[in-house]
């Protein structure tokens, strides 16, 4: 999509690939699912797939129809449905197209075994609830599930769980102990680690790891920057100044007049608002770059515009470049820093981009 409005997102597939390879090096000895759910965290599923086609050990996503589309596009690596199957049609599709599936509850297992032919070859990932309390078999339900699957020798099983606090102070110890207890003498394959566990908890690497947000250049940790982790920015959100105002001390800015100038100021009006995917709740002080200088937003974010302080950027004029987040032409602004200021996470920033924002893909 092209638009005359000066706003765009730039995607760097090469950086997605570099970040994936970093995850795989960090978890040396493990294979790595490239997690491309949520349209590759807002980056575009097919852009991510093309970036990773030659290097990914496997792809993980949610929708069966998207997994089938990958197969039809010639993707031959393993493909995993992270939420599993939802209908008998899904079961038939995963069998036909050799798509691995998570099974996270007895009802889903019943659907699978009732619909799939007795001799169907299908890789099953049994998800265990070890404390996230979202999806997964309990310790009471697991033995029966394993017993039923042992009767299907063409359905090899991998055990998995998901960590709730791999990025926090409590870490993974409690959940990992519970997982190992539930598994007993299990000698088959295991997948445990999300991005935070890959980077911080090497004891979780096991057979497969599942890099998600780190693959898209953001940190899974609130207190550690993506740059310090060696991650490359994969998305740049950019715009330009479309207006400039000169304020006197006491002048108010934007809806509700929530920002009051304490001194004479120059402010820039940026062609970007919450209808473009910028967080409406981003407060005054959220980092933004204009003409190569880091500055701050001021006032409330509007539907189509936001305002920034250019008092100390005298060369900023109409049409000056603006970086909202990422490594842009106007400077670098960490998506994690914008997210922190707005009280959210980079995941949401990436996934919330509006369809009206045009996307440019860098060739290298």
C-alpha positions in Angstrom: 0.0 0.0 0.0 1.3 3.5 -0.9 0.1 6.7 0.7 1.1 10.3 0.4 1.0 10.6 4.2 4.6 10.6 5.5 4.5 7.5 7.7 6.0 4.1 7.2 7.2 0.9 8.8 10.5 -0.6 7.6 11.2 -4.3 8.2 14.6 -5.8 8.2 14.4 -9.5 7.4 18.2 -9.9 7.7 17.9 -8.8 11.3 15.2 -11.4 12.0 17.5 -14.0 10.6 20.5 -12.8 12.7 18.4 -12.8 15.9 17.2 -16.3 15.2 20.7 -17.5 14.7 21.7 -15.8 18.0 19.0 -17.8 19.7 20.3 -21.0 18.2 23.9 -20.3 19.1 22.8 -19.4 22.7 21.0 -22.8 22.9 23.8 -24.7 21.2 22.8 -28.3 20.9 19.1 -27.6 20.8 16.9 -27.1 17.7 14.9 -23.9 17.6 11.3 -23.3 16.6 11.0 -19.9 14.8 7.8 -18.6 16.4 5.9 -16.7 13.7 2.5 -16.4 15.5 0.5 -13.1 15.4 1.7 -12.4 11.8 5.3 -12.8 13.0 4.7 -10.4 15.9 3.4 -7.8 13.4 6.4 -8.1 11.1 4.5 -10.2 8.4 4.4 -14.0 8.5 5.7 -14.4 5.0 8.5 -11.9 5.4 9.7 -13.8 8.4 9.4 -17.2 6.7 11.4 -16.0 3.7 14.1 -14.6 6.0 14.3 -17.9 7.8 13.5 -20.4 5.1 17.1 -21.6 4.7 18.1 -21.6 8.4 15.1 -22.4 10.6 14.8 -25.8 12.2 11.0 -25.4 12.3 8.2 -22.9 12.4 5.6 -22.5 15.2 2.3 -20.6 14.8 -1.3 -20.9 15.8 -3.7 -21.3 12.8 -4.0 -24.6 11.0 -4.8 -22.8 7.7 -1.6 -20.8 7.9 0.4 -24.0 8.6 -1.1 -25.6 5.5 -0.2 -22.5 3.5 3.4 -22.9 4.6 3.4 -26.5 3.4 1.8 -25.5 0.1 4.5 -22.8 -0.3 7.2 -25.5 -0.1 8.3 -25.2 3.5 9.6 -28.7 4.4 10.8 -28.1 8.0 8.6 -29.2 10.9 5.6 -26.9 11.6 4.0 -26.8 15.0 0.5 -25.6 16.0 1.1 -24.0 19.4 -2.6 -24.1 20.5 -3.3 -27.4 18.8 -6.3 -28.5 16.8 -9.8 -27.1 17.1 -11.9 -29.2 14.8 -11.9 -32.5 13.0 -11.0 -30.6 9.8 -7.9 -29.4 11.6 -7.1 -33.1 12.5 -7.4 -34.1 8.9 -5.2 -31.2 7.7 -2.4 -31.9 10.2 -2.3 -35.6 9.2 -2.4 -34.8 5.5 0.3 -32.1 5.6 2.6 -33.6 8.3 2.0 -30.7 10.7 2.9 -31.3 14.4 0.4 -30.2 17.0 0.3 -29.3 20.6 -2.3 -31.2 22.6 -3.1 -29.4 25.9 -6.2 -31.1 27.4 -8.1 -34.4 27.4 -10.8 -33.1 25.1 -8.3 -32.1 22.5 -6.7 -35.5 22.7 -10.1 -37.2 22.3 -10.7 -35.1 19.2 -7.4 -36.1 17.8 -7.7 -39.8 18.5 -11.3 -40.1 17.4 -10.6 -38.3 14.0 -7.2 -39.4 13.0 -6.8 -42.8 11.3 -5.4 -45.5 13.5 -2.2 -45.6 11.4 -1.8 -41.8 11.0 1.7 -40.5 11.4 1.7 -37.4 13.5 4.1 -35.7 15.9 2.3 -34.7 19.1 3.5 -32.2 21.7 1.8 -32.8 25.0 1.7 -29.6 27.0 2.0 -29.8 30.8 0.6 -27.2 33.2 3.5 -26.5 35.6 2.2 -23.3 37.1 1.3 -20.9 34.3 -2.3 -22.2 34.8 -3.3 -21.3 31.3 -3.1 -24.5 29.1 -1.8 -27.9 29.8 -2.4 -31.3 31.4 -2.3 -31.6 35.1 -0.2 -34.2 36.9 -3.5 -36.2 37.4 -4.4 -36.2 33.7 -1.0 -36.8 32.2 -0.5 -40.6 32.8 -3.8 -41.4 31.0 -2.9 -39.2 28.1 0.5 -40.8 27.7 -1.1 -44.3 28.0 -3.5 -43.5 25.2 -0.8 -42.2 22.9 1.5 -45.2 23.5 -1.2 -47.2 21.7 -0.5 -45.1 18.6 3.1 -45.9 17.7 3.0 -43.6 14.7 2.4 -40.6 17.0 5.7 -39.8 18.6 5.3 -37.5 21.7 7.3 -34.5 22.8 6.6 -33.0 26.3 6.5 -29.3 26.7 5.5 -26.5 29.1 5.6 -22.7 29.2 7.3 -20.6 31.8 5.4 -17.7 33.4 8.3 -15.9 35.0 11.5 -16.8 33.1 12.0 -13.0 32.7 11.6 -12.3 36.4 13.2 -12.8 39.8 11.4 -16.1 40.5 12.8 -17.6 37.4 12.0 -21.1 36.3 13.2 -23.3 39.2 9.8 -24.1 40.6 8.1 -24.8 37.3 11.1 -26.8 36.0 11.1 -29.0 39.2 7.4 -29.6 38.7 7.9 -30.5 35.1 10.6 -33.0 35.8 8.5 -34.5 38.6 5.5 -34.9 36.3 7.7 -36.4 33.6 9.1 -39.1 35.9 11.4 -41.3 33.9 10.5 -39.8 30.6 13.4 -40.2 28.1 11.7 -38.7 25.0 12.2 -35.2 23.6 11.3 -32.0 25.5 10.8 -28.3 24.7 10.6 -25.7 27.4 12.5 -22.5 26.7 10.9 -19.2 25.5 13.1 -16.2 24.7 13.7 -15.3 28.3 14.7 -18.8 29.2 16.9 -19.2 26.2 18.9 -16.1 27.3 18.9 -16.6 31.1 18.3 -20.2 32.0 20.5 -22.6 30.0 19.2 -25.6 32.0 15.9 -25.3 30.1 17.3 -25.6 26.6 16.7 -29.3 26.2 15.8 -30.7 22.7 13.9 -27.7 21.2 13.7 -24.0 22.2 11.1 -21.5 21.1 12.5 -18.0 20.4 9.7 -15.4 20.0 10.2 -11.8 20.9 14.0 -12.0 20.8 13.7 -12.9 17.1 12.1 -9.6 16.5 14.7 -7.5 18.2 13.2 -6.7 21.5 14.3 -7.8 25.0 12.2 -10.2 27.1 13.5 -8.5 30.2 12.4 -5.3 31.7 15.8 -4.4 33.0 18.1 -5.6 30.1 18.3 -3.8 26.8 18.0 -5.6 23.5 21.2 -4.1 22.4 23.1 -5.4 25.3 21.8 -8.9 24.5 23.2 -8.6 20.9 19.7 -8.4 19.3 19.3 -6.4 16.1 16.2 -4.1 15.6 13.9 -5.6 13.0 11.3 -2.9 12.7 11.5 0.9 12.3 8.4 3.0 12.7 9.0 6.4 11.1 7.2 9.6 10.1 7.9 13.3 9.6 7.0 16.6 11.1 3.9 18.1 9.4 3.6 21.2 11.6 5.6 23.4 14.1 4.2 25.6 16.8 5.9 28.2 19.0 4.7 28.2 22.6 4.9 30.7 25.4 5.3 29.7 29.0 1.8 28.6 30.2 0.5 27.5 26.8 -1.2 24.1 26.8 -0.9 21.3 24.2 -3.3 18.8 22.8 -6.6 17.3 24.0 -7.3 18.1 27.6 -4.4 20.5 27.8 -2.5 18.0 29.9 0.9 19.5 29.0 1.7 23.0 30.1 4.8 24.7 28.7 7.1 25.9 31.6 9.2 28.0 29.2 9.1 29.2 25.6 9.2 26.1 23.4 9.1 24.9 19.8 7.0 21.8 19.3 6.7 19.5 16.3 3.6 17.8 15.1 4.2 14.3 13.9 2.0 12.4 11.4 1.3 9.5 13.6 -1.4 8.7 16.2 -3.2 5.9 17.9 -5.0 5.0 14.7 -1.6 4.1 13.3 -0.8 1.8 16.2 1.1 4.2 18.4 0.0 3.7 22.0 -2.6 6.3 23.0 -1.5 6.0 26.7 2.1 7.0 26.0 2.7 9.9 28.4 4.7 13.0 28.1 8.3 12.1 28.1 8.1 9.0 25.9 11.3 8.9 23.8 11.2 9.9 20.1 13.9 11.0 17.7 13.8 14.0 15.4 16.5 14.9 12.9 19.0 12.7 14.5 18.4 13.9 18.1 16.6 12.1 20.9 13.8 14.1 22.5 10.4 13.4 24.1 6.7 13.4 23.3 4.4 15.9 25.0 0.7 15.9 25.7 -1.8 13.3 24.6 -1.5 11.2 21.6 -4.3 12.0 19.1 -5.9 9.7 16.5 -3.7 10.9 13.7 -1.0 13.0 15.3 1.3 13.3 18.3 3.5 16.2 19.5 7.1 16.3 20.4 9.5 18.8 22.0 12.0 20.3 19.4 13.0 23.3 21.5 16.6 22.1 21.5 16.6 20.9 17.9 16.9 24.2 16.0 17.4 22.6 12.6 14.1 20.6 12.9 11.7 22.0 10.3 8.6 20.9 8.4 9.3 17.5 6.8 12.1 16.6 9.3 12.4 12.9 9.8 11.1 11.3 12.9 11.8 7.8 14.4 9.0 6.6 16.7 10.8 3.4 17.5 13.5 1.3 15.9 16.7 2.2 14.0 15.3 4.9 11.7 16.6 7.7 9.6 16.1 10.2 12.4 18.0 8.2 15.0 17.5 5.1 17.1 14.8 4.7 19.7 14.5 1.3 21.4 11.0 -0.1 21.1 11.4 -1.4 24.6 11.9 2.1 25.9 8.8 3.3 24.2 6.9 0.4 25.5 8.1 0.9 29.1 7.2 4.6 29.0 3.7 3.6 27.8 3.3 0.9 30.4 3.2 -1.9 28.0 5.7 -4.3 26.2 7.3 -4.2 22.8 5.2 -7.3 21.8 2.1 -5.1 21.9 3.7 -2.2 19.9 4.7 -4.6 17.1 1.3 -6.4 17.0 -0.8 -3.2 17.2 0.5 -1.6 14.0 -2.5 -0.5 11.9 -3.1 -1.8 8.3 -3.1 1.8 7.0 0.6 2.2 7.7 2.6 1.3 4.6 5.4 -1.2 5.0 8.8 -1.2 3.3 11.0 -4.3 3.4 14.8 -3.7 3.3 16.6 -5.8 0.7 19.5 -6.6 3.1 
